[in-house]
Amino acid sequence: MSNRDHELYQRLFDGDKQALESLYDKYEKLLYSFVIKLSGDQTLAEEVLQEVFIKIWTQKATYDESKGRFSSWIVTITRYTAIDLIRKYKKHNVAFEKETDIPEEGAESTEDIVEWKEQGEQIRKAVKYLSEEQKQMVDLFYFKGLSQREIAEQTHIPLGTVKGRIRLALKHLKKQLASQKGGVHDA
């Protein structure tokens, strides 16, 4: 986390509303664009942003600096919030475009954008090593936001098999990412 993000998060954690506004101003465009690309729905994107910052303000979502960068954490919180709302509104056919793991310009520093692109490329390379069944599970579960039960119903595969394939895919991805030069530290 940049020193500025760390300072703002600590102030926010102590109840400083100005720090919340500053973090919102810094990340709003990035997160909004991310949700628009994920869902294609402006109203949903606005609702997701509101939910994310409420979670942060009320400390229902707390950042742990030892687990990675703040920017990665806030994007992850946004992704899960968007998926939850998409499921709530039964918009299950949301496709993740290749570019969704690249933030919109202006919201992050050049260093953050380069790191973001590198991590996305590492993940795309690692996914190529999965079996076709595992690729399908990763796509449906992580990129399209379907639940394991929905995947089982859609693919006509037993729920236990779906869970096993997802678990195995994650194990293989973790191994592949760790073996890549430098690994993925913040993903």
C-alpha positions in Angstrom: 0.0 0.0 0.0 1.3 3.4 -0.8 2.1 5.6 2.2 -0.8 7.9 1.3 -3.2 4.9 1.1 -1.9 3.6 4.4 -2.3 7.0 6.1 -5.8 7.5 4.7 -6.9 4.0 5.7 -5.6 4.5 9.2 -7.4 7.8 9.5 -10.6 6.2 8.1 -10.3 3.3 10.6 -10.2 6.0 13.3 -13.4 7.5 12.0 -12.1 10.4 9.8 -14.8 11.1 7.2 -12.3 13.2 5.2 -10.1 10.2 4.8 -13.1 8.2 3.4 -13.8 11.0 1.0 -10.2 11.0 -0.2 -10.1 7.2 -0.7 -13.4 7.5 -2.5 -12.1 10.2 -4.8 -9.0 8.2 -5.6 -10.7 4.8 -6.3 -14.2 5.8 -7.5 -13.4 5.9 -11.2 -11.4 2.7 -11.2 -14.0 0.8 -9.3 -16.9 2.2 -11.2 -15.2 1.3 -14.6 -14.4 -2.2 -13.2 -18.1 -2.9 -12.3 -19.4 -1.4 -15.6 -17.1 -3.8 -17.5 -18.2 -6.7 -15.3 -21.9 -6.0 -15.4 -22.7 -3.4 -18.2 -25.1 -1.8 -15.8 -24.5 1.8 -14.6 -27.1 1.6 -11.8 -25.6 -1.6 -10.5 -22.1 0.0 -10.6 -23.3 2.9 -8.5 -25.0 0.6 -6.0 -21.8 -1.5 -5.8 -19.6 1.6 -5.1 -22.0 2.7 -2.4 -21.9 -0.8 -0.8 -18.2 -1.1 -0.9 -17.5 2.2 0.8 -20.2 1.5 3.4 -18.5 -1.8 4.1 -15.1 0.0 4.5 -16.6 2.8 6.6 -18.5 0.4 9.0 -15.4 -1.8 9.1 -17.4 -4.8 7.8 -14.5 -5.2 5.4 -11.0 -4.5 6.9 -7.7 -4.3 5.1 -4.7 -6.4 6.3 -1.5 -4.9 4.9 0.3 -8.2 5.3 -2.0 -9.8 2.7 -1.3 -7.5 -0.2 -1.7 -4.0 -1.7 -4.7 -1.8 -0.8 -5.6 -1.3 -4.4 -5.8 -5.1 -4.9 -7.9 -5.5 -1.8 -10.4 -2.8 -2.7 -10.8 -4.2 -6.2 -11.4 -7.7 -4.7 -14.1 -6.3 -2.3 -15.7 -4.5 -5.2 -15.7 -7.7 -7.4 -17.3 -9.8 -4.6 -19.9 -7.1 -3.9 -20.7 -6.8 -7.6 -21.1 -10.6 -7.9 -23.4 -10.7 -4.9 -25.6 -7.9 -6.3 -25.6 -9.5 -9.8 -26.7 -12.8 -8.2 -29.3 -10.9 -6.2 -30.7 -9.4 -9.4 -30.3 -12.7 -11.3 -28.0 -11.4 -14.0 -26.0 -14.5 -14.3 -24.7 -14.2 -17.8 -22.1 -11.5 -17.1 -18.9 -12.2 -19.0 -15.5 -11.0 -17.8 -13.7 -9.5 -20.8 -10.0 -9.9 -21.0 -9.5 -6.2 -20.2 -11.5 -6.2 -17.0 -8.3 -6.9 -15.0 -6.8 -3.7 -16.3 -7.9 -0.5 -14.4 -9.1 2.6 -16.2 -6.5 5.2 -16.8 -6.2 8.1 -14.4 -7.4 6.2 -11.3 -4.1 4.6 -10.4 -0.4 5.5 -10.8 1.6 4.2 -13.8 3.3 1.8 -11.4 0.0 0.4 -10.3 -1.2 0.0 -13.8 1.9 -1.8 -14.9 1.8 -4.1 -11.9 -2.0 -4.7 -12.5 -1.2 -5.7 -16.2 1.6 -8.0 -15.2 -0.5 -9.8 -12.6 -3.3 -10.2 -15.1 -0.9 -11.6 -17.7 0.6 -14.0 -15.1 -2.9 -15.3 -14.2 -3.9 -15.7 -17.9 -0.7 -17.7 -18.5 -1.3 -19.9 -15.4 -4.9 -20.6 -16.5 -3.6 -22.0 -19.8 -2.0 -24.9 -17.9 -5.3 -26.0 -16.5 -7.3 -28.9 -18.0 -10.3 -27.9 -20.1 -12.7 -29.0 -17.3 -10.8 -26.8 -14.7 -10.7 -23.8 -17.2 -14.5 -24.2 -17.5 -14.9 -24.2 -13.7 -12.7 -21.2 -13.2 -14.5 -19.3 -16.0 -18.0 -20.0 -14.6 -17.2 -19.6 -11.0 -14.7 -16.7 -10.9 -15.3 -14.8 -14.1 -19.0 -15.3 -14.6 -19.9 -15.3 -10.9 -22.0 -18.5 -10.9 -22.4 -20.4 -7.6 -21.1 -24.0 -7.5 -24.7 -25.3 -7.5 -25.5 -23.2 -10.6 -22.5 -24.6 -12.3 -23.6 -28.1 -11.5 -27.0 -27.4 -12.9 -25.8 -25.7 -16.0 -23.1 -28.3 -16.9 -25.0 -31.3 -15.7 -22.1 -32.3 -13.5 -22.6 -33.5 -9.9 -22.0 -30.8 -7.3 -19.2 -32.7 -5.6 -17.4 -33.0 -8.9 -17.8 -29.2 -9.5 -16.3 -28.5 -6.0 -13.5 -30.9 -6.6 -12.6 -29.4 -10.0 -12.6 -25.9 -8.6 -10.4 -26.9 -5.6 -8.0 -28.7 -7.9 -7.9 -25.8 -10.4 -7.1 -23.4 -7.5 -4.3 -25.8 -6.3 -2.8 -25.9 -9.8 -3.1 -22.1 -10.3 -1.4 -21.5 -7.0 1.4 -23.9 -7.9 1.8 -22.4 -11.4 1.8 -18.8 -10.2 4.4 -19.7 -7.5 6.6 -21.3 -10.1 6.5 -18.2 -12.4 9.4 -15.9 -12.0 8.6 -13.7 -9.0 5.2 -15.3 -8.4 2.1 -13.2 -7.7 2.5 -11.5 -4.3 -0.7 -9.4 -4.2 -3.2 -11.5 -6.1 
